[in-house]
Amino acid sequence: MLDHPSDEYLDYLQRIMADGDFVVLTGAGISTASGIPDYRDTNGVRRGRQPMMYQEFLSAPESRRRYWARAMLGWPRVRQAQPNAAHEALASLQSQGRIGGLITQNVDTLHDQAGSHDVIELHGSLHRVLCLDCGRRSERDSIQRVMETQNPYLAGVDAVQAPDGDTLLDRAFEARFQVPHCPYCESERMKPDVVFFGENVAQPTAARAMAAVENAGGMLVVGSSLMAYSAFRLCRVIADRGKPLIAINLGKTRADDLLDLKIEASCEHILPSLAQRLSAQP
């Protein structure tokens, strides 16, 4: 691991990104330094248990009860997470016009909190909750307060944090859980406004991401194994058009055969150095 990336890599990135037309695609690896676990190890293998699938969530009240019980305990850590140096460096690069767009697979809003704008949230945001019946959205904090009021027996229960606000909660705690109801139509079919495993990215979001890639001069991937096809397909478009494709990632990616360069370094170390170099460049 290169905690202090070589000048050679930084020189190359500075040169190739000088025109400000690169698009940046980020994944879970950019948020681990903020205390949010990622899904995969350095070999691209998923950690722990299988996440909740979309059809499973839709299929039965028991599945939604299991999801929300675990998520209620996981939300505070996501809510309290702060942007790290990598998020801040990308916000700085964007404000200086040094990158042309920012796409994220993450659902933690840390890019927005760092000051980035017009972020394309490929997989949505945990900070919103969607009613599957009336289609209206609520702030997650308000739904969280309802769940905590209705489920006081979970106060003080310690659960191990998992990716995307999930927790490893003993199933014995799930049977009594009262799921949240929509404040507008009273439906209990509420889900976080994120793309579950097995669910498709919303067409308008996919179109925005594709347009950003098609207009870019190259792509920098940060902290993603690219195992999700929604992200990998964007890399393939860049590569098919002969544009530079670079990754800063600790470990294997699905696009390793397409990359022009992979820098196995901590993004919270390399991105601030890159931002400093580019900001000093006329």
C-alpha contacts under 8 A as a table, 3 or more apart, distances in Angstrom:
res1	aa1	res2	aa2	distance
1	M	250	L	7.24
1	M	264	E	5.84
1	M	265	A	5.36
1	M	266	S	7.41
2	L	5	P	5.31
2	L	6	S	7.98
2	L	264	E	6.29
2	L	265	A	4.45
2	L	266	S	6.86
3	D	265	A	5.67
3	D	266	S	5.75
3	D	269	H	6.20
3	D	270	I	7.68
4	H	265	A	7.65
4	H	269	H	6.69
4	H	270	I	7.15
5	P	9	Y	6.76
5	P	10	L	7.23
5	P	265	A	6.71
5	P	269	H	7.78
5	P	270	I	6.24
6	S	9	Y	5.59
6	S	10	L	6.62
7	D	10	L	5.00
7	D	11	D	5.80
8	E	11	D	5.13
8	E	12	Y	6.28
9	Y	12	Y	5.16
9	Y	13	L	6.24
9	Y	263	I	7.66
10	L	13	L	5.08
10	L	14	Q	5.92
10	L	270	I	7.93
10	L	273	S	7.65
10	L	274	L	6.27
11	D	14	Q	5.13
11	D	15	R	6.13
12	Y	15	R	5.20
12	Y	16	I	6.10
13	L	16	I	5.25
13	L	17	M	5.81
13	L	274	L	7.36
14	Q	17	M	5.45
14	Q	18	A	5.82
14	Q	274	L	6.70
14	Q	277	R	6.87
14	Q	278	L	6.18
15	R	18	A	5.35
16	I	19	D	7.56
17	M	20	G	5.83
17	M	21	D	7.14
17	M	22	F	6.25
17	M	98	R	7.28
17	M	99	I	7.62
18	A	98	R	6.91
18	A	278	L	7.06
19	D	22	F	7.88
19	D	98	R	6.99
20	G	97	G	5.92
20	G	98	R	4.01
20	G	99	I	4.58
20	G	100	G	5.80
21	D	98	R	7.22
21	D	99	I	5.62
21	D	100	G	4.67
21	D	101	G	7.94
21	D	216	A	5.35
21	D	217	G	5.19
21	D	218	G	7.09
22	F	98	R	7.86
22	F	99	I	5.19
22	F	100	G	5.41
22	F	101	G	7.12
22	F	216	A	5.39
22	F	217	G	5.33
22	F	218	G	4.79
22	F	219	M	5.32
22	F	220	L	6.90
23	V	99	I	6.02
23	V	100	G	5.32
23	V	101	G	4.69
23	V	102	L	5.85
23	V	103	I	7.53
23	V	212	A	7.00
23	V	213	V	6.54
23	V	216	A	5.82
23	V	217	G	7.65
23	V	218	G	6.40
23	V	219	M	4.91
23	V	220	L	6.38
24	V	99	I	7.27
24	V	100	G	7.98
24	V	101	G	6.27
24	V	102	L	4.91
24	V	103	I	6.10
24	V	219	M	5.67
24	V	220	L	4.78
24	V	221	V	5.86
24	V	222	V	7.27
25	L	102	L	6.10
25	L	103	I	4.75
25	L	104	T	5.50
25	L	105	Q	7.62
25	L	219	M	7.21
25	L	220	L	6.25
25	L	221	V	4.78
25	L	222	V	6.13
25	L	231	A	7.93
26	T	29	G	7.79
26	T	30	I	6.71
26	T	102	L	7.85
26	T	103	I	6.43
26	T	104	T	4.69
26	T	105	Q	6.15
26	T	106	N	7.31
26	T	221	V	5.85
26	T	222	V	4.67
26	T	223	G	5.85
26	T	224	S	6.22
27	G	30	I	6.13
27	G	31	S	7.83
27	G	104	T	6.13
27	G	105	Q	5.13
27	G	106	N	5.78
27	G	221	V	7.99
27	G	222	V	6.34
27	G	223	G	4.94
27	G	224	S	4.28
27	G	225	S	7.64
27	G	226	L	7.96
28	A	31	S	5.51
28	A	32	T	6.70
28	A	36	I	7.99
28	A	37	P	7.57
28	A	38	D	5.22
28	A	39	Y	7.42
28	A	105	Q	7.24
28	A	106	N	5.99
28	A	223	G	6.00
28	A	224	S	6.18
29	G	32	T	5.49
29	G	38	D	6.31
29	G	222	V	7.25
29	G	223	G	3.85
29	G	224	S	5.96
29	G	249	N	7.39
30	I	33	A	6.98
30	I	86	A	6.64
30	I	87	H	7.34
30	I	222	V	6.61
30	I	223	G	5.07
30	I	267	C	6.51
30	I	268	E	7.32
31	S	34	S	5.14
31	S	35	G	6.89
31	S	36	I	5.81
31	S	37	P	7.66
31	S	38	D	7.92
31	S	83	P	7.62
31	S	84	N	7.44
31	S	110	L	7.83
32	T	35	G	5.18
32	T	36	I	4.88
32	T	37	P	5.46
32	T	38	D	6.46
33	A	36	I	7.29
33	A	84	N	6.54
33	A	268	E	7.60
34	S	81	A	5.83
34	S	82	Q	5.93
34	S	83	P	6.27
34	S	84	N	5.85
35	G	77	R	7.89
35	G	81	A	6.66
36	I	77	R	7.78
36	I	78	V	6.88
36	I	81	A	7.49
36	I	162	A	7.84
36	I	163	P	6.49
36	I	164	D	7.37
36	I	165	G	8.00
37	P	161	Q	7.41
37	P	162	A	5.99
37	P	163	P	4.88
37	P	164	D	7.60
38	D	162	A	7.86
38	D	163	P	5.41
38	D	164	D	7.98
39	Y	46	R	5.47
39	Y	47	R	5.65
39	Y	163	P	5.97
40	R	43	N	7.49
40	R	44	G	5.21
40	R	45	V	5.10
40	R	46	R	4.25
40	R	47	R	5.31
40	R	225	S	7.65
41	D	44	G	5.35
41	D	45	V	5.53
41	D	46	R	6.56
41	D	47	R	6.58
41	D	251	G	7.60
42	T	45	V	7.43
42	T	250	L	6.09
42	T	251	G	4.04
42	T	252	K	5.79
43	N	251	G	5.89
43	N	252	K	5.13
43	N	253	T	7.94
44	G	225	S	6.00
44	G	227	M	7.28
44	G	251	G	7.30
44	G	252	K	5.76
44	G	253	T	6.64
51	P	197	F	7.29
52	M	56	E	6.71
52	M	57	F	6.70
52	M	67	Y	7.34
52	M	196	F	7.28
52	M	197	F	6.96
53	M	56	E	5.19
53	M	57	F	6.24
53	M	196	F	6.09
53	M	197	F	4.99
53	M	198	G	5.74
53	M	199	E	7.86
54	Y	57	F	5.10
54	Y	58	L	6.32
54	Y	196	F	5.26
54	Y	197	F	5.93
54	Y	198	G	5.44
54	Y	199	E	5.70
55	Q	58	L	5.07
55	Q	59	S	5.87
55	Q	198	G	7.22
56	E	59	S	5.12
56	E	60	A	7.06
56	E	63	S	6.41
57	F	60	A	6.65
57	F	61	P	7.97
57	F	63	S	5.30
57	F	64	R	5.52
57	F	67	Y	7.75
58	L	61	P	7.93
58	L	63	S	7.71
58	L	64	R	7.54
58	L	189	R	7.95
59	S	63	S	7.32
60	A	63	S	5.44
60	A	64	R	6.82
61	P	64	R	5.15
61	P	65	R	6.06
62	E	65	R	5.00
62	E	66	R	6.15
63	S	66	R	5.10
63	S	67	Y	6.20
64	R	67	Y	5.02
64	R	68	W	6.09
64	R	179	V	7.42
64	R	189	R	7.95
65	R	68	W	5.36
65	R	69	A	6.05
65	R	174	E	6.78
65	R	175	A	7.83
65	R	177	F	6.41
65	R	178	Q	7.22
65	R	179	V	5.75
66	R	69	A	5.40
66	R	70	R	6.44
66	R	171	R	7.77
66	R	174	E	5.82
67	Y	70	R	5.50
67	Y	71	A	6.03
67	Y	166	D	7.84
68	W	71	A	4.81
68	W	72	M	5.80
68	W	179	V	6.49
69	A	72	M	5.41
69	A	73	L	6.93
69	A	173	F	7.83
69	A	174	E	6.07
69	A	177	F	6.26
69	A	179	V	7.71
70	R	73	L	5.56
70	R	74	G	6.39
70	R	166	D	5.73
70	R	167	T	5.15
70	R	168	L	7.00
70	R	169	L	5.95
71	A	74	G	4.82
71	A	75	W	5.88
71	A	165	G	5.78
71	A	166	D	4.99
71	A	167	T	6.51
72	M	75	W	5.56
72	M	76	P	7.86
72	M	144	Q	6.53
72	M	147	M	7.09
72	M	148	E	7.59
73	L	76	P	6.83
73	L	157	V	7.96
73	L	159	A	6.95
73	L	166	D	7.80
73	L	167	T	6.82
74	G	77	R	6.05
74	G	78	V	6.94
74	G	159	A	7.83
74	G	161	Q	6.14
74	G	162	A	7.64
74	G	165	G	4.55
74	G	166	D	5.28
74	G	167	T	5.52
75	W	78	V	5.19
75	W	79	R	5.98
75	W	144	Q	7.94
75	W	165	G	5.30
75	W	166	D	7.73
76	P	79	R	4.98
76	P	80	Q	6.03
77	R	80	Q	5.17
77	R	81	A	6.05
77	R	165	G	7.44
78	V	81	A	5.22
78	V	108	D	6.64
78	V	164	D	7.72
78	V	165	G	6.00
79	R	108	D	7.99
81	A	110	L	7.80
82	Q	110	L	6.71
82	Q	113	Q	7.71
83	P	86	A	7.78
83	P	87	H	5.67
83	P	88	E	6.76
83	P	110	L	5.20
83	P	111	H	7.04
83	P	113	Q	6.65
83	P	114	A	5.71
84	N	87	H	5.52
84	N	88	E	6.37
84	N	268	E	6.98
85	A	88	E	5.04
85	A	89	A	5.99
85	A	268	E	5.19
85	A	269	H	7.59
85	A	271	L	7.76
85	A	272	P	6.56
86	A	89	A	5.09
86	A	90	L	6.38
86	A	267	C	5.90
86	A	268	E	4.26
86	A	269	H	7.31
86	A	270	I	7.97
86	A	271	L	5.61
86	A	272	P	6.44
87	H	90	L	5.32
87	H	91	A	6.30
87	H	110	L	6.96
87	H	111	H	5.64
87	H	114	A	5.95
87	H	268	E	7.91
88	E	91	A	5.04
88	E	92	S	6.17
88	E	111	H	7.73
88	E	114	A	5.27
88	E	115	G	7.34
88	E	272	P	7.91
89	A	92	S	5.03
89	A	93	L	6.19
89	A	271	L	5.82
89	A	272	P	5.04
89	A	275	A	5.78
90	L	93	L	4.97
90	L	94	Q	6.11
90	L	116	S	7.33
90	L	271	L	7.25
90	L	275	A	7.46
91	A	94	Q	5.14
91	A	95	S	6.16
91	A	111	H	7.22
91	A	114	A	6.22
91	A	115	G	5.47
91	A	116	S	4.54
91	A	117	H	7.93
92	S	95	S	5.15
92	S	96	Q	6.28
92	S	116	S	7.92
92	S	275	A	6.93
93	L	96	Q	5.22
93	L	97	G	6.31
93	L	98	R	4.96
93	L	99	I	6.02
93	L	275	A	5.88
93	L	278	L	7.80
93	L	279	S	7.59
94	Q	97	G	5.03
94	Q	98	R	5.64
94	Q	99	I	5.23
94	Q	100	G	7.10
94	Q	101	G	7.50
94	Q	116	S	6.82
95	S	98	R	7.54
95	S	116	S	7.62
96	Q	279	S	7.21
97	G	100	G	6.79
98	R	278	L	7.31
99	I	102	L	7.75
100	G	216	A	6.92
101	G	118	D	7.85
101	G	119	V	7.43
101	G	212	A	6.55
102	L	118	D	7.55
102	L	119	V	5.36
102	L	120	I	6.36
103	I	119	V	5.88
103	I	120	I	4.65
103	I	121	E	6.23
103	I	122	L	6.70
103	I	209	A	6.75
104	T	107	V	8.00
104	T	119	V	7.17
104	T	120	I	6.22
104	T	121	E	5.32
104	T	122	L	5.86
104	T	123	H	7.72
105	Q	121	E	6.32
105	Q	122	L	5.22
105	Q	123	H	5.47
105	Q	231	A	7.52
106	N	109	T	7.35
106	N	121	E	7.05
106	N	122	L	7.64
106	N	123	H	6.64
106	N	124	G	7.68
106	N	125	S	7.63
107	V	121	E	7.13
107	V	123	H	6.39
107	V	124	G	5.62
107	V	125	S	4.19
107	V	126	L	5.50
107	V	127	H	7.93
107	V	164	D	6.96
107	V	194	V	6.98
108	D	125	S	6.19
108	D	126	L	6.22
108	D	127	H	7.35
108	D	164	D	7.52
109	T	112	D	5.37
109	T	113	Q	6.36
109	T	125	S	6.65
109	T	127	H	7.65
110	L	113	Q	4.89
110	L	114	A	6.08
111	H	114	A	5.09
111	H	115	G	6.54
111	H	116	S	5.48
111	H	119	V	7.44
112	D	115	G	5.18
112	D	116	S	4.97
112	D	117	H	6.30
112	D	119	V	7.23
113	Q	116	S	7.33
116	S	119	V	6.72
120	I	205	T	7.09
120	I	208	R	7.31
120	I	209	A	6.61
121	E	124	G	5.12
121	E	125	S	7.12
121	E	205	T	7.49
122	L	201	V	6.77
122	L	205	T	6.30
122	L	206	A	7.00
122	L	209	A	7.45
122	L	230	S	7.89
123	H	194	V	5.40
123	H	195	V	4.87
123	H	201	V	6.50
124	G	193	D	5.77
124	G	194	V	4.23
124	G	195	V	6.18
125	S	128	R	6.03
125	S	192	P	7.50
125	S	193	D	5.69
125	S	194	V	5.41
126	L	129	V	7.18
126	L	140	R	7.12
126	L	164	D	7.76
126	L	165	G	7.89
126	L	192	P	5.73
126	L	193	D	6.10
126	L	194	V	6.31
127	H	139	E	6.20
127	H	140	R	5.00
127	H	141	D	7.39
127	H	192	P	7.78
127	H	193	D	7.68
128	R	137	R	6.47
128	R	138	S	5.75
128	R	139	E	4.85
128	R	140	R	4.97
128	R	192	P	6.10
128	R	193	D	5.35
129	V	137	R	5.47
129	V	138	S	5.14
129	V	139	E	6.20
129	V	140	R	5.68
129	V	143	I	7.75
129	V	190	M	6.75
129	V	191	K	5.72
129	V	192	P	4.29
129	V	193	D	4.98
130	L	135	G	6.34
130	L	136	R	5.99
130	L	137	R	4.57
130	L	138	S	6.58
130	L	190	M	5.72
130	L	191	K	5.39
130	L	192	P	5.85
130	L	193	D	5.25
131	C	134	C	5.81
131	C	135	G	5.03
131	C	136	R	5.60
131	C	137	R	6.33
131	C	182	C	6.17
131	C	187	S	7.29
131	C	189	R	6.10
131	C	190	M	4.52
131	C	191	K	6.47
132	L	135	G	5.51
132	L	189	R	5.62
132	L	190	M	5.89
132	L	191	K	7.15
133	D	187	S	6.76
133	D	189	R	6.77
134	C	184	Y	7.84
134	C	185	C	6.67
136	R	184	Y	7.60
137	R	193	D	7.97
138	S	142	S	7.30
138	S	143	I	7.28
139	E	142	S	5.59
139	E	143	I	6.74
140	R	143	I	5.10
140	R	144	Q	5.96
140	R	192	P	7.94
141	D	144	Q	4.94
141	D	145	R	6.32
142	S	145	R	5.26
142	S	146	V	6.59
143	I	146	V	5.15
143	I	147	M	6.32
143	I	180	P	6.73
144	Q	147	M	5.13
144	Q	148	E	6.17
145	R	148	E	5.18
145	R	149	T	6.19
146	V	149	T	5.19
146	V	150	Q	6.18
146	V	180	P	6.92
147	M	150	Q	5.11
147	M	151	N	5.89
147	M	178	Q	7.14
147	M	179	V	6.98
147	M	180	P	6.07
148	E	151	N	5.18
148	E	152	P	5.90
148	E	154	L	7.84
148	E	155	A	7.60
149	T	152	P	5.93
150	Q	178	Q	6.34
151	N	154	L	6.02
151	N	155	A	7.76
151	N	177	F	6.28
151	N	178	Q	6.45
152	P	155	A	5.41
154	L	157	V	5.36
154	L	173	F	7.65
159	A	167	T	5.85
159	A	168	L	5.74
159	A	169	L	5.50
160	V	167	T	5.39
160	V	168	L	5.17
160	V	169	L	7.24
161	Q	165	G	7.08
161	Q	166	D	6.32
161	Q	167	T	4.55
161	Q	168	L	6.54
162	A	165	G	6.31
162	A	166	D	4.84
162	A	167	T	4.79
162	A	168	L	6.62
163	P	166	D	5.73
163	P	167	T	7.77
169	L	173	F	7.24
170	D	173	F	5.95
170	D	174	E	7.61
171	R	174	E	5.22
171	R	175	A	7.43
172	A	175	A	6.52
173	F	176	R	6.86
173	F	177	F	7.39
174	E	177	F	5.37
179	V	188	E	6.81
180	P	188	E	6.20
180	P	190	M	7.10
181	H	186	E	5.11
181	H	187	S	5.34
181	H	188	E	4.42
181	H	189	R	7.26
181	H	190	M	6.76
182	C	185	C	5.59
182	C	186	E	4.54
182	C	187	S	5.18
182	C	188	E	6.31
182	C	189	R	7.68
182	C	190	M	6.58
183	P	186	E	5.78
187	S	190	M	7.18
191	K	194	V	7.92
195	V	199	E	5.81
195	V	200	N	6.77
195	V	201	V	6.24
196	F	199	E	5.26
201	V	205	T	6.84
201	V	206	A	6.21
201	V	230	S	7.32
202	A	205	T	5.37
202	A	206	A	6.20
203	Q	206	A	5.04
203	Q	207	A	6.06
204	P	207	A	5.06
204	P	208	R	6.23
205	T	208	R	5.13
205	T	209	A	6.28
206	A	209	A	5.18
206	A	210	M	6.15
206	A	230	S	7.96
207	A	210	M	5.09
207	A	211	A	6.09
208	R	211	A	5.15
208	R	212	A	6.23
209	A	212	A	5.16
209	A	213	V	6.33
209	A	234	L	7.87
210	M	213	V	5.10
210	M	214	E	6.06
210	M	234	L	6.69
211	A	214	E	5.06
211	A	215	N	6.16
212	A	215	N	5.33
212	A	216	A	6.20
213	V	216	A	5.09
213	V	218	G	7.79
213	V	219	M	7.53
213	V	234	L	6.71
213	V	237	V	7.62
213	V	238	I	6.93
214	E	237	V	7.64
214	E	238	I	7.48
216	A	219	M	7.19
217	G	243	K	6.24
217	G	244	P	7.41
218	G	238	I	6.59
218	G	243	K	5.10
218	G	244	P	4.74
218	G	245	L	5.93
219	M	235	C	7.47
219	M	238	I	7.03
219	M	243	K	7.79
219	M	244	P	6.39
219	M	245	L	5.04
219	M	246	I	6.33
220	L	245	L	6.19
220	L	246	I	4.93
220	L	247	A	5.65
220	L	248	I	7.54
221	V	224	S	6.73
221	V	245	L	7.68
221	V	246	I	6.11
221	V	247	A	4.43
221	V	248	I	6.12
221	V	249	N	7.72
222	V	247	A	5.88
222	V	248	I	4.93
222	V	249	N	6.03
222	V	267	C	6.84
223	G	247	A	7.81
223	G	248	I	6.21
223	G	249	N	4.77
223	G	250	L	7.17
223	G	267	C	7.03
224	S	227	M	7.96
224	S	249	N	6.36
224	S	253	T	7.07
225	S	249	N	7.38
225	S	251	G	7.52
225	S	252	K	6.21
225	S	253	T	4.11
225	S	254	R	6.11
226	L	229	Y	7.09
226	L	231	A	5.77
226	L	232	F	5.18
226	L	253	T	5.64
226	L	254	R	5.30
226	L	255	A	6.78
227	M	231	A	7.66
227	M	232	F	6.75
227	M	253	T	6.96
227	M	254	R	5.52
228	A	231	A	5.75
228	A	232	F	6.32
229	Y	232	F	4.80
229	Y	233	R	5.79
230	S	233	R	5.79
230	S	234	L	7.13
231	A	234	L	5.46
231	A	235	C	6.85
232	F	235	C	5.17
232	F	236	R	6.33
232	F	254	R	7.05
232	F	255	A	6.81
233	R	236	R	4.98
233	R	237	V	6.35
234	L	237	V	5.20
234	L	238	I	6.53
235	C	238	I	5.14
235	C	239	A	6.22
235	C	245	L	7.09
235	C	255	A	7.20
235	C	258	L	7.91
236	R	239	A	5.04
236	R	240	D	5.91
236	R	255	A	7.81
236	R	258	L	7.38
237	V	240	D	5.12
237	V	241	R	6.29
238	I	241	R	5.36
238	I	242	G	6.54
238	I	243	K	5.38
238	I	244	P	7.16
238	I	245	L	6.72
239	A	242	G	5.10
239	A	243	K	5.73
239	A	244	P	7.02
239	A	245	L	6.55
239	A	258	L	6.26
239	A	259	L	7.79
240	D	243	K	7.65
244	P	259	L	7.76
244	P	260	D	6.22
245	L	258	L	7.32
245	L	259	L	5.21
245	L	260	D	5.49
245	L	261	L	7.07
246	I	259	L	5.70
246	I	260	D	5.77
246	I	261	L	4.95
246	I	262	K	5.79
246	I	263	I	7.88
247	A	259	L	7.12
247	A	261	L	6.49
247	A	262	K	4.73
247	A	263	I	6.14
248	I	262	K	5.89
248	I	263	I	4.73
248	I	264	E	5.88
248	I	265	A	6.33
248	I	266	S	7.58
248	I	267	C	6.41
249	N	252	K	7.74
249	N	253	T	7.86
249	N	262	K	7.11
249	N	263	I	6.37
249	N	264	E	5.19
249	N	265	A	6.36
249	N	266	S	7.23
249	N	267	C	7.34
250	L	263	I	7.88
250	L	264	E	4.79
250	L	265	A	6.04
250	L	266	S	6.93
251	G	264	E	6.72
252	K	256	D	6.98
253	T	256	D	5.39
254	R	257	D	7.89
255	A	258	L	5.19
255	A	259	L	6.31
256	D	259	L	5.38
256	D	262	K	7.71
259	L	262	K	6.57
265	A	269	H	7.52
265	A	270	I	6.94
266	S	269	H	5.48
266	S	270	I	6.49
267	C	270	I	5.12
267	C	271	L	5.62
268	E	271	L	5.94
268	E	272	P	6.80
269	H	272	P	6.13
269	H	273	S	6.87
270	I	273	S	5.28
270	I	274	L	6.22
271	L	274	L	4.95
271	L	275	A	6.04
272	P	275	A	5.01
272	P	276	Q	6.10
273	S	276	Q	5.16
273	S	277	R	6.30
274	L	277	R	5.16
274	L	278	L	6.17
275	A	278	L	5.21
275	A	279	S	5.94
276	Q	279	S	5.24
276	Q	280	A	6.38
277	R	280	A	5.34
277	R	281	Q	6.50
278	L	281	Q	5.05
279	S	282	P	7.80
